[in-house]
Amino acid sequence: MKTKTIKVGVMSYENFKKYTMAIAQGKYEPKKNEPKIWFESIETMSQVLSTRNMELLKLIEKRKPQSIKELAEVSGRQVSNLSRTLKTFYKYGIVDLIENKRTKVPVAKATSFNIEYGKKYPQIDAD
């Protein structure tokens, strides 16, 4: 199994607003090697990418469940708990939830993460 890796970053909400505004205004163009997913804090990132959630991503990649119900069965987690976790993953772009008839098929977009923290983006600080 090939590990999919996504680069994630940690940036304060205020700086993230400046960053996205600079991009939207054409003042800054993100580099190819910059994070694709941003967290507001180390604590938020730790909650989303907890050991338990990383195990879930690897299980999705390995077992390729065809529904959230099937994932609940193979993971031993409750459907309601899984739904919340998967919605959070989806919000951050970590999983896709593919519609298949009346079910959603979870697909892991990454099972490994490179973390960037503390990098300055001088282009976003110039007003």
RODREN-883527 format. One record per residue (C-alpha): chain; x, z, y. Coordinates in steps of 0.05 Angstrom, whole numbers, plus 32768, in hexadecimal, padded with zeros to 4 digits. Example, Ala and Ser with C-alpha at 12.3 -4.5 7.8 and 13.67 -1.06 7.14 Angstrom:
BEGIN
<'A' <80F6 809C 7FA6>> <'A' <8111 808F 7FEB>> 
//
This chain:
BEGIN
<'A' <8000 8000 8000>> <'A' <801C 7FEB 8043>> <'A' <8018 8022 8078>> <'A' <7FF8 800C 80B9>> <'A' <8017 802D 80F6>> <'A' <7FF9 8032 813B>> <'A' <801E 804C 8178>> <'A' <7FF8 8084 819C>> <'A' <8007 80A5 81DE>> <'A' <7FF7 80E5 8202>> <'A' <7FE5 80DF 824C>> <'A' <7FBC 810B 827A>> <'A' <7F76 80F2 828B>> <'A' <7F8B 80E9 82D4>> <'A' <7FC7 80BF 82C2>> <'A' <7F9F 8098 828F>> <'A' <7F6D 8086 82C6>> <'A' <7FA6 806E 82F2>> <'A' <7FC4 8047 82B7>> <'A' <7F83 8023 82A6>> <'A' <7F74 8015 82EF>> <'A' <7FB9 7FF7 82F9>> <'A' <7FAC 7FCA 82BC>> <'A' <7F66 7FB7 82D4>> <'A' <7F81 7FA6 831A>> <'A' <7FB9 7F7C 82FE>> <'A' <7FEF 7FAB 8319>> <'A' <8009 7FBC 82D4>> <'A' <800C 7F98 8293>> <'A' <8015 7FC3 8255>> <'A' <8051 7FB2 822A>> <'A' <8049 7F9E 81E1>> <'A' <806B 7FDF 81CA>> <'A' <803F 800E 81F3>> <'A' <800B 803A 81D1>> <'A' <7FC8 801B 81BF>> <'A' <7FA6 805E 81BA>> <'A' <7FAA 8095 81EE>> <'A' <7F9B 80DF 81E7>> <'A' <7F90 810D 8222>> <'A' <7FBA 8146 8204>> <'A' <7FE5 8159 81C9>> <'A' <7FAC 8188 81B4>> <'A' <7F79 814F 81B3>> <'A' <7FA9 8123 818B>> <'A' <7FB6 815D 815B>> <'A' <7F6B 8165 814E>> <'A' <7F5F 811B 8142>> <'A' <7F9E 8110 8119>> <'A' <7F9B 8152 80F3>> <'A' <7FB8 8156 80AD>> <'A' <7F72 8155 8090>> <'A' <7F5F 8117 80B8>> <'A' <7FA0 80F3 80A6>> <'A' <7F90 8100 805D>> <'A' <7F4B 80E1 8069>> <'A' <7F6A 80A3 8088>> <'A' <7F98 809B 804C>> <'A' <7F5D 80A4 801D>> <'A' <7F35 806E 8042>> <'A' <7F71 803F 803D>> <'A' <7F7D 804E 7FF3>> <'A' <7F35 8051 7FD8>> <'A' <7F14 8020 8008>> <'A' <7ECF 8041 8005>> <'A' <7E94 8013 8012>> <'A' <7E6B 8047 8038>> <'A' <7E70 808A 805B>> <'A' <7E49 80A8 8021>> <'A' <7E7D 808E 7FEF>> <'A' <7EB5 80AA 801B>> <'A' <7E91 80ED 801B>> <'A' <7E90 80ED 7FCF>> <'A' <7EDA 80DC 7FC7>> <'A' <7EF1 810A 7FFF>> <'A' <7EC5 8146 7FF0>> <'A' <7EAF 8149 8039>> <'A' <7E68 814C 8052>> <'A' <7E4A 810B 806D>> <'A' <7E3A 812B 80B1>> <'A' <7E82 8144 80B8>> <'A' <7E9E 8101 80A4>> <'A' <7E70 80DC 80D4>> <'A' <7E8A 8105 810F>> <'A' <7ED3 80FB 80FA>> <'A' <7EC9 80B0 80EF>> <'A' <7EA6 80A9 8133>> <'A' <7EE2 80CB 8154>> <'A' <7F12 809E 812E>> <'A' <7EE9 8061 8143>> <'A' <7EE9 8077 818C>> <'A' <7F35 807A 818B>> <'A' <7F3C 8038 8164>> <'A' <7F58 8059 8126>> <'A' <7F22 803F 80F7>> <'A' <7EF0 8006 80F7>> <'A' <7EA9 8013 80E0>> <'A' <7E91 7FD1 80C4>> <'A' <7E46 7FC7 80BD>> <'A' <7E33 7FB2 8076>> <'A' <7DE8 7FAE 806B>> <'A' <7DD0 7FF5 807A>> <'A' <7E14 8017 8072>> <'A' <7E54 801C 809A>> <'A' <7E95 800F 8076>> <'A' <7ECF 8038 8092>> <'A' <7F11 8010 8096>> <'A' <7F51 8033 80AC>> <'A' <7F76 800C 80E2>> <'A' <7FB2 803B 80DA>> <'A' <7FCC 8071 80AC>> <'A' <800C 807F 80D3>> <'A' <8018 808D 811D>> <'A' <8053 8089 814C>> <'A' <8049 80B9 8186>> <'A' <8061 80AE 81CD>> <'A' <8060 80EB 81FA>> <'A' <807A 80F8 823F>> <'A' <808B 80B0 8252>> <'A' <8082 80A0 829C>> <'A' <8061 8060 82B2>> <'A' <807B 8057 82FA>> <'A' <8050 801A 8306>> <'A' <8011 8044 8303>> <'A' <802A 8077 8336>> <'A' <8033 8044 836D>> <'A' <7FF4 8040 8397>> 
//
